[in-house]
Amino acid sequence: MTETVLLVGGGGREHAMARALAPDCDLHAAASNRNPGIDRLANSVHIVDETDADAVVEAAEAVGATLVAVGPEAPLQAGVVDALEDAGIYAFAPRQADARLETDKAFQRDFMAEHDIPGTPGFETFDDASEAADYVESLERDVAVKPTGLTGGKGVKVTGDQVTHAEAADYVRDSGHGEWVVEDRLVGEEFTIQAFVADGDLRTTPAVQDHKRAYEGDDGPNTGGMGSYSDTTLELPFMQDGDYEAAVEVLEAVVDALPEYRGVLYGQFMLTTDGPMVVEFNARFGDPEAMNTLPVMETPFIDVLTAARDGDALPALEFSGEATVCKYAVPAGYPTDPEAGAEVVVDEDSVGDALLFYASVDARDGGVYTTTSRSFAVVGRSDSITAAEAQAEAALADVDDGFHVRHDIGTDALVQRRIDHMATLRGE
């Protein structure tokens, strides 16, 4: 039987999911924007508010969906999966209560402490911004300051890195957020491992390193992610034997403590001299990390979804053994003052062997136009990070001046800096 899958979301992550699903199912989409890449892969696209549970259920019923795959975090927080379940439609994504691992950072840390999850940093939670600000201002040690809710990857301030304690305290007072987590600053190198989870079972994918800062050299404000890379193995070049396995043990501990969880569990880790520590969990694929992972996964994505729905053991995952480098093109001024409404003109024939993924754009009036978020990404795949980076960079050679790209992502120099940084921290 051919599965009918409704994909919820219209960004770069969802374009990567659509590309992985389309060859093996009858694919349809529901999103608040019209992504031209998804448009070409799906048999129908329903323009809906992705957080409107009734509208998503209506779209799923209209196409006769036998499965739903949810990309972004906002529909999870809004209870879209619960509504689909009530309508008898299986979604490979966590229910609203389980998605709190991402959508409520205070819950996340309290959950980790209660269940003795490895890699939990020291933390304090506050339900009053003034109290949180006063606490931050009183500290001598460096901390990460986080609103408890969703911020699109742009809400965290780190003292001793981005801001002073006084600046962080002012940020807390002026942000408008009421609830906060203040936790120990973690020093090391960040990496992500994404796992497929169902019925207490999980399968993990290669580690990826994302680059949050807007500008080259890791300068500028945080963004939703300017690009990322993965290596030919499960590990990244700055990792030692056992680091990947230790991070997987953290994910396993979460699933043991939350056996009803299903969908993608994303662990963002800081590799420290004490091993991997948890920066955060997400309850879905990362964006851009999905664009590194899914193109090199040789196990059909649809097989993961159907096994989860049917209560079967998840399939063992096979990967091509290629390294990947993803680079985003974003509107001028992103993330602080992005310019929306510009036409996106991409010569799709000029990207060569790289993959092109459209992200937060809108196809209308015979053209494709920018929103206030990231516009499109290219992904190089090859037998080394160096070769994959060259492939991605070549695909961006003709990018318009109205877009900004972090050209240093995946370069030999940047990767070597990561290796050297960890070697210094380890005293090597």
C-alpha positions in Angstrom: 0.0 0.0 0.0 1.3 3.5 -0.9 1.3 5.7 2.2 -0.3 9.1 2.0 1.8 11.6 4.1 0.9 15.1 5.1 4.0 17.2 5.8 3.4 20.2 8.2 5.7 23.1 7.7 7.3 25.1 4.9 10.9 25.8 5.7 14.3 24.4 4.7 14.0 21.6 7.2 10.6 20.6 5.7 12.0 20.8 2.1 14.7 18.3 3.2 11.9 16.1 4.7 9.9 16.4 1.6 12.8 15.4 -0.6 13.4 12.3 1.6 9.7 11.3 1.6 8.5 12.1 -1.9 10.0 9.1 -3.8 8.3 6.6 -1.5 4.8 8.0 -0.8 1.9 10.2 -1.9 3.1 13.5 -0.4 1.0 16.5 0.5 1.9 19.6 2.5 0.3 22.0 4.9 2.1 25.3 5.6 1.7 29.0 6.2 3.9 29.8 3.2 4.3 28.3 -0.3 7.8 26.8 -0.5 8.7 26.3 -4.2 10.8 23.2 -3.4 8.0 21.5 -1.5 5.5 22.7 -4.1 7.3 20.6 -6.8 7.5 17.5 -4.6 4.0 17.5 -3.1 0.8 16.5 -4.9 -1.0 19.3 -3.1 -0.2 22.2 -0.8 -2.7 23.5 1.8 -2.0 27.1 3.0 -2.9 27.0 6.7 -1.8 28.4 10.0 0.5 25.6 11.1 -0.5 26.1 14.8 -4.2 25.9 14.0 -4.9 22.3 15.0 -8.3 22.1 13.4 -7.0 23.4 10.1 -4.2 20.8 10.1 -6.6 18.0 10.9 -8.9 19.2 8.1 -6.0 19.2 5.6 -5.0 15.7 6.7 -8.5 14.4 6.3 -8.9 16.1 3.0 -5.9 14.2 1.5 -6.7 10.9 3.3 -3.4 11.0 5.2 -2.2 7.7 6.7 0.7 9.5 8.3 1.7 13.0 9.3 5.2 14.4 9.7 5.6 17.6 11.6 8.6 19.8 11.0 8.5 23.0 13.1 8.2 23.3 16.9 5.3 25.8 17.1 2.6 23.2 16.0 3.9 20.8 18.6 3.4 23.5 21.3 0.0 24.2 19.9 -1.1 20.6 20.3 -1.5 19.7 16.7 -0.3 16.1 17.2 -2.9 15.6 20.0 -5.6 16.9 17.7 -4.5 14.5 14.9 -4.4 11.6 17.3 -8.0 12.5 18.5 -9.0 12.3 14.8 -7.4 8.9 14.4 -4.4 10.1 12.3 -0.9 9.1 13.4 1.7 11.8 13.5 5.4 11.0 13.9 6.1 13.8 16.4 5.6 14.2 20.1 2.4 15.1 21.8 2.1 18.6 23.4 3.0 17.4 26.8 6.1 15.6 25.6 7.2 18.4 23.4 7.7 20.5 26.6 11.2 19.1 26.4 11.7 21.9 23.9 8.9 24.3 24.4 9.4 24.8 28.2 13.1 25.1 29.2 12.3 25.2 32.9 10.4 21.9 32.5 13.3 20.5 30.5 15.9 21.2 33.2 13.5 20.1 36.0 12.9 16.9 34.1 16.6 16.3 33.7 17.3 16.8 37.3 14.4 14.7 38.5 15.5 11.7 36.3 19.3 12.2 36.8 19.9 12.6 33.1 23.6 12.7 32.5 25.1 16.0 31.3 22.7 18.3 33.2 24.4 21.6 34.1 23.8 23.6 37.2 20.7 25.8 36.9 18.1 27.9 38.6 14.6 28.7 37.4 12.6 31.9 37.9 9.0 32.9 37.3 9.7 36.6 37.8 11.9 38.6 35.4 13.1 41.0 38.1 14.2 38.2 40.4 16.1 36.5 37.5 17.7 39.8 36.5 18.8 40.5 40.1 20.2 37.0 40.4 22.2 37.3 37.2 23.6 40.7 38.3 24.7 39.3 41.6 26.8 36.5 40.1 30.5 36.4 39.6 30.6 33.2 37.5 29.4 33.2 33.9 26.0 31.9 33.0 23.6 31.3 30.1 20.3 33.2 30.4 17.3 31.7 28.6 13.6 32.6 28.4 11.7 29.4 29.1 9.6 29.5 25.9 10.3 29.3 22.2 12.6 32.0 20.7 13.6 30.6 17.4 17.2 29.9 18.5 17.8 33.6 19.2 16.8 34.2 22.9 19.9 33.1 24.8 22.5 35.5 26.2 25.8 34.2 27.6 27.8 36.3 30.0 31.6 36.3 29.4 30.9 35.6 25.7 28.2 37.9 24.3 27.4 40.2 27.1 28.3 41.4 30.6 26.3 40.4 33.7 24.8 43.9 33.8 23.8 43.7 30.1 22.3 40.2 30.6 20.3 41.5 33.5 19.0 44.5 31.5 18.1 42.0 28.7 16.0 40.0 31.2 14.2 43.1 32.5 13.5 44.5 29.1 12.7 41.4 27.1 9.0 41.0 28.0 9.5 37.3 29.0 8.4 36.4 32.5 10.0 33.0 33.1 13.7 32.3 32.9 16.3 29.6 33.3 19.8 30.7 34.4 22.4 28.0 34.1 26.1 27.5 34.2 28.0 28.6 31.2 29.4 25.6 29.3 32.7 25.9 27.6 33.7 23.7 24.7 32.5 22.8 21.2 28.8 22.4 20.4 27.4 19.5 18.4 24.0 18.0 17.7 22.8 14.4 17.5 19.3 13.7 16.2 17.5 10.5 17.0 14.4 8.8 15.7 12.3 7.6 18.7 9.2 5.4 19.0 8.0 2.9 21.7 11.1 3.4 23.8 13.4 2.6 20.9 15.8 5.0 19.2 18.1 5.2 16.2 20.7 7.9 16.0 22.2 9.9 13.1 25.7 11.5 12.5 26.8 14.4 14.7 26.4 17.8 13.1 27.9 21.2 14.2 25.6 24.2 13.6 26.8 27.8 13.5 24.5 30.2 15.2 26.4 33.5 15.0 25.4 35.7 12.0 28.9 36.7 10.8 32.1 35.0 9.9 34.5 34.2 12.7 31.6 33.4 15.0 30.8 37.1 15.5 27.5 38.9 15.7 24.1 38.0 17.1 22.6 34.5 17.4 20.4 33.3 14.5 18.3 30.3 13.8 21.5 28.8 12.2 23.7 30.0 9.4 24.9 26.6 8.3 26.3 23.3 9.5 28.6 20.4 8.6 29.0 16.7 9.3 31.8 14.3 8.6 32.1 11.0 6.8 31.7 9.1 10.2 29.2 9.5 13.0 31.7 11.8 14.9 33.1 15.2 14.1 36.8 16.0 13.8 37.1 17.6 17.3 35.5 14.6 19.0 37.5 11.8 20.7 36.6 8.1 21.0 33.6 7.7 23.3 32.3 11.3 23.0 29.5 10.3 20.5 28.5 7.3 22.6 28.4 9.4 25.8 26.0 11.8 24.1 23.8 8.9 22.8 23.6 7.6 26.4 22.1 10.9 27.4 19.4 10.5 24.7 18.8 7.0 25.8 18.3 8.2 29.4 15.7 10.7 28.2 13.8 8.0 26.3 13.9 5.7 29.3 12.4 8.4 31.5 9.8 9.4 28.8 9.0 6.1 27.1 5.8 7.5 25.4 7.9 10.0 23.5 7.8 9.6 19.7 9.3 11.5 16.8 12.7 13.2 16.4 14.7 13.9 19.6 17.4 16.4 19.0 20.2 16.7 21.6 22.3 19.8 21.4 25.5 19.2 23.4 28.6 21.1 24.5 31.6 18.9 24.4 33.5 19.9 27.5 36.6 18.6 29.3 34.0 16.6 31.4 32.4 15.1 28.3 29.1 16.1 26.6 26.8 18.4 28.5 23.3 19.2 27.4 22.7 22.7 26.0 19.1 21.9 25.2 16.7 19.3 23.7 14.5 20.0 20.7 11.5 17.9 19.9 12.0 17.9 16.1 14.7 18.0 13.4 17.1 20.9 13.5 17.2 23.5 10.8 19.7 23.3 9.2 20.8 19.9 10.7 18.0 18.1 8.8 19.6 19.2 5.6 22.9 17.5 6.6 21.3 14.3 7.8 18.5 13.3 5.5 20.4 13.6 2.2 23.0 11.0 3.4 20.5 8.7 5.0 20.1 5.7 2.8 17.4 4.0 4.9 14.0 5.3 3.5 12.6 7.9 5.8 9.1 6.4 5.2 10.3 3.1 6.7 11.0 4.9 10.0 7.6 6.5 10.0 5.6 3.3 9.2 7.6 1.3 11.7 6.8 3.8 14.4 3.1 3.9 13.6 2.8 0.1 13.4 4.6 -0.6 16.6 7.5 -2.4 14.9 11.2 -2.0 15.8 12.7 1.0 14.1 14.9 0.0 11.2 18.7 0.1 11.5 19.9 3.3 9.8 22.4 3.3 7.0 24.2 6.3 5.7 26.2 7.0 2.6 29.4 7.9 4.4 29.6 11.3 2.8 30.5 14.5 4.6 28.1 17.4 4.2 28.4 21.2 4.4 25.2 23.4 4.5 25.4 27.2 4.0 22.4 29.5 4.3 21.7 32.6 2.3 19.7 35.1 4.4 18.2 38.5 3.7 20.3 41.6 4.2 20.0 42.7 7.8 19.1 39.3 9.2 18.5 38.6 12.1 18.1 42.0 13.7 16.7 44.0 10.9 15.9 41.8 7.9 14.5 43.1 4.7 11.4 41.2 3.5 9.7 41.2 0.2 12.7 41.0 -2.1 12.4 38.6 -5.0 14.6 35.5 -4.7 16.2 34.6 -8.0 18.2 31.4 -7.9 19.7 29.8 -11.0 18.9 26.2 -10.0 21.0 24.9 -12.9 24.1 26.6 -11.5 24.3 24.8 -8.1 26.1 21.9 -9.7 26.2 18.8 -7.6 25.1 20.7 -4.5 21.5 20.4 -3.2 19.3 23.5 -3.0 16.7 23.8 -0.2 14.3 26.7 -0.1 13.4 27.9 3.4 11.4 30.8 4.6 10.3 32.2 1.3 6.9 32.6 -0.3 6.1 31.6 -3.9 3.5 34.1 -5.2 2.7 36.4 -8.1 4.9 34.4 -10.5 8.0 34.8 -8.3 9.6 33.7 -5.0 10.0 36.4 -2.3 11.9 36.7 1.0 10.3 36.8 4.4 12.1 38.1 7.5 13.9 34.7 8.1 16.4 32.6 6.2 15.8 32.3 2.5 17.6 29.2 1.0 20.4 26.8 1.7 22.8 24.8 -0.4 24.3 21.5 0.8 27.5 20.0 -0.6 28.1 16.2 -0.2 31.4 14.5 -0.8 34.1 12.2 0.5 35.5 14.9 2.9 34.4 18.1 4.6 36.9 20.0 2.4 35.3 18.7 -0.8 31.8 19.2 0.4 32.6 22.8 1.4 34.0 23.6 -2.0 30.9 22.1 -3.6 28.6 24.3 -1.4 30.7 27.4 -2.0 30.7 26.9 -5.8 26.9 26.7 -5.7 26.8 30.2 -4.0 29.1 31.9 -6.4 26.3 33.9 -8.1 24.3 34.8 -5.0 22.9 38.3 -5.2 24.4 41.1 -3.1 21.1 41.4 -1.2 21.8 38.2 0.6 24.3 37.4 3.3 26.2 34.1 3.6 28.7 32.8 6.2 31.4 31.6 3.8 33.6 30.3 6.5 31.3 27.4 7.5 33.0 24.0 6.8 36.3 25.5 5.7 39.6 23.8 6.7 40.5 26.9 8.8 37.3 26.9 10.8 37.3 23.1 11.4 40.9 23.3 12.5 40.0 26.0 15.0 37.5 23.7 16.5 40.1 20.9 16.8 42.6 23.3 18.3 40.1 24.7 20.7 39.3 21.3 22.2 42.9 20.3 22.2 43.7 23.4 24.3 40.9 22.7 26.7 42.1 19.2 27.2 45.6 20.4 27.8 47.0 18.6 24.8 
